Amino acid sequence: MLEKLKGIIVNYVDVDPEKITPEARFIEDLGFNSYDFMSMLGDIETEFGITVDEAQVADVHTVGEAIKYFEELQG
């Protein structure tokens, strides 16, 4: 899932894919703003066939937290 997520992330922010690690924080490390993040979630929902709860995703700050949350949604 990390590799797929990297492919989506680079469509939204100008960042070296090697810097996209499970520990990377979306805003502080990767340069996301809230609009970019919410827009990316739409692509993630389509790519992984999930529906993201905006209240729950507000607690997601790192790539690793996102992967864990998306995997839980996938079952």
N, C-alpha and C positions, 0 to 999 in steps of 0.2 A: 504494500500500500504506500510506503514512503516514496517509491519511485513515481507512482502515478500522481501522488500529491505534489511532488516536486514539479512535474510537468504542468500541473494546473497553476501552482504558485508563480512560476516564471512568466505566466501570461498576465499577471497582475502587478508585479513589482520587478524592477530591474535589479536582480540579485544573482550572484554566481550560484548555480545549483549545488556546488560543493558546500556552500554555507547553510544550506537547508538541511539541518540535522534535527533529530528528535528534541534536542535541548533549545533550538532556536525559537526565540519569541517573535510572534508575528509583527508586533508594532515596533518594539525596541531594536530587534536584530535584523528583521527582513524589510522594514520600512512600510508596512501596511498602514493605511488609515482605516477608519471604520467603514467607509463606503467601499473601499477595495475588498475588505474582508467579507462584508455582506454579499457583495457581487460574486465573489469567489464561491461562497456557500451555495449559490444557485447552480454553478457548474458541478460542484461536488455532489449535490443531490442528484443531478442527472447522471453523472458518471458512475456513482455507486448505488443508485436506486434506493436512496434513503430520503427521509424527511427530517430536516434539522429543526429542533426546537430552539427558537431565538433566545429564550430565557436561559436554557441550559448552556448554549454555546457561548453565552457571555462569560462563562467561567473558564473557557478554553483560551489559554495564553501561549502555549507552545505547540510546536508541530507534533510532538509526542502525545500531548494531551488530546490534540485533534484526532490523531490516528486511533487512540484508545476509544474516544467517543464515537467516531464513525464506525469502528469495528463492532462496538456494542449495538449500534443501530442496525447494522447488517445482521446481527444475530450470530 
